[in-house]
Amino acid sequence: MNAVSTDNVLARLAGEWEGEETIATTRWGEGGPATGRISARLDLGGRALLQDYREERDGRPALQAHAVFTAGPEHDQYALYWFDSYGFAPAQPAPGHWDGRRLVFLRSSPRGQTRHSYELVDAGTWRLTLESSFDGGVRWEPVMQGTYHRVA
């Protein structure tokens, strides 16, 4: 894959998306297959991406989340604000960076750390990997992996 310009990383995640997910069994619940639907739009002159996420498991609504991604003044500075139906609300934004292929964020809270990796596969596909650590980042446990395709 060609490296994606930092200037359009958030724009590449904008749109309507749907994908199959594999959820790991964690301390928050049972694992299994799921379907994710994402609606995301740019705002604030392209410096913010507003994302609505809906997960379905066994044909029923499951996790719902609102995420706000922001691009900082430096070309590789990003932040993620994540709110979800499990009650996780950010005390502070998760810092992030663009590594030329993935937009990676590290959320920290009293419950541990969660790493979000958004890999841009091609113009119509991206992959999200979530991993959690409960020992300060020494060991990482899988939480979820999904591959999303543009639907609109």
WOBELLIN-V898613 format. One record per pair of residues at least 6 apart in sequence whose ideal C-beta (glycine too) atoms are under 6 Angstrom apart, sorted by sequence separation. I is the first residue (numbers start at 1). J is the second residue. D is the distance in Angstrom with one decimal. If there is no record, write none. Layout:
i & j & d
I & J & D
I & J & D
This chain:
i & j & d
25 & 31 & 3.7
83 & 89 & 5.4
120 & 126 & 5.2
121 & 127 & 5.9
24 & 31 & 4.8
42 & 49 & 5.8
43 & 50 & 5.6
55 & 62 & 4.4
71 & 78 & 5.9
107 & 114 & 4.6
133 & 140 & 5.1
23 & 31 & 4.8
55 & 63 & 4.2
82 & 90 & 5.9
96 & 104 & 6.0
119 & 127 & 4.4
23 & 32 & 5.8
40 & 49 & 5.6
41 & 50 & 5.6
70 & 79 & 4.8
81 & 90 & 5.1
96 & 105 & 3.8
106 & 115 & 5.4
131 & 140 & 4.2
132 & 141 & 5.3
54 & 64 & 5.6
118 & 128 & 5.7
23 & 34 & 5.3
40 & 51 & 4.1
69 & 80 & 5.6
94 & 105 & 4.3
105 & 116 & 4.5
131 & 142 & 5.8
132 & 143 & 5.3
53 & 65 & 4.3
81 & 93 & 5.3
94 & 106 & 5.8
117 & 129 & 4.5
131 & 143 & 5.9
21 & 34 & 4.3
39 & 52 & 4.8
68 & 81 & 4.3
94 & 107 & 4.0
104 & 117 & 5.0
130 & 143 & 4.0
52 & 66 & 5.9
79 & 93 & 3.7
80 & 94 & 4.3
116 & 130 & 5.9
130 & 144 & 4.5
21 & 36 & 5.0
38 & 53 & 5.3
67 & 82 & 5.2
102 & 117 & 5.1
103 & 118 & 4.3
51 & 67 & 4.3
80 & 96 & 5.7
115 & 131 & 4.8
129 & 145 & 5.0
19 & 36 & 5.3
37 & 54 & 4.7
66 & 83 & 4.8
102 & 119 & 4.6
50 & 68 & 5.9
78 & 96 & 3.7
114 & 132 & 5.0
128 & 146 & 5.0
18 & 37 & 5.2
36 & 55 & 5.3
65 & 84 & 4.0
49 & 69 & 4.1
112 & 132 & 5.6
113 & 133 & 4.6
127 & 147 & 4.9
17 & 38 & 4.2
34 & 55 & 5.1
35 & 56 & 4.8
64 & 85 & 4.3
76 & 97 & 5.3
112 & 133 & 5.9
48 & 70 & 5.1
63 & 85 & 5.8
76 & 98 & 5.2
112 & 134 & 4.2
126 & 148 & 5.6
16 & 39 & 5.6
34 & 57 & 4.7
47 & 71 & 5.0
113 & 137 & 6.0
125 & 149 & 5.5
80 & 105 & 4.2
124 & 149 & 5.9
14 & 40 & 5.1
124 & 150 & 4.3
13 & 40 & 5.6
14 & 41 & 5.7
14 & 42 & 5.0
13 & 49 & 5.8
10 & 49 & 4.3
10 & 69 & 5.8
10 & 71 & 5.8
6 & 75 & 4.7
9 & 98 & 5.5
6 & 98 & 5.4
9 & 103 & 5.7
3 & 100 & 4.6
12 & 120 & 5.4
36 & 146 & 5.1
4 & 120 & 5.3
26 & 143 & 5.8
24 & 142 & 4.4
24 & 143 & 5.6
23 & 144 & 5.1
21 & 144 & 5.8
22 & 145 & 5.3
21 & 146 & 3.7
19 & 146 & 4.8
19 & 147 & 5.1
19 & 148 & 3.5
17 & 148 & 4.1
17 & 150 & 6.0
18 & 151 & 5.0
15 & 150 & 5.4
16 & 151 & 4.9
16 & 152 & 3.7
